[in-house]
């Protein structure tokens, strides 16, 4: 696979990330890391976020993979889940100010390429720290997303609750269902 190298990974501090498993490999992407520029959309940040680290359980080795496409800007506090050979990433924040997202992106682990499935928009709350899982219901595959904390939403849906915290973030119990076949919420 081009862009792949095997190396001895020495971990430095990393926070607000996830490490999902597909098959015999663990995938490590994003999070707050030493040396990262926390600006909204810097070239250095894009370069750092274009790399995914994988750990092979069978060989007990780490490798670094350069990805194609554009990785999400919500690099910390994102939610993720796996489905087949893909990792789905929803929402997150830039790690500065109150810069939250609600985009849905997928990383195809076979091609190591990013695709945005749903852009940021104002119809849903921009947030981080949600729960997310993939499920099959009546023969249809879905992503189920619940809760989170973020900025005051532009649209408050009456069936959900929104509570402002002391730090001026807003907690919610919003529940979203994304149909993977149809490609919509």
RAKAUR-V104180 format. One record per helix or strand. SS is the DSSP state (~ for helix, > for strand). FROM is the first residue (numbers start at 0). LEN is the number of residues. If there is no record, write none. Layout:
ss:from:len
SS:FROM:LEN
SS:FROM:LEN
This chain:
ss:from:len
>:3:4
>:13:2
>:17:1
>:20:2
>:24:5
>:31:2
~:42:7
>:50:6
>:60:6
>:67:1
>:75:1
>:78:5
>:85:8
>:99:9
>:112:6
>:126:2
>:130:7
>:139:11
>:161:3
>:169:10
>:183:1
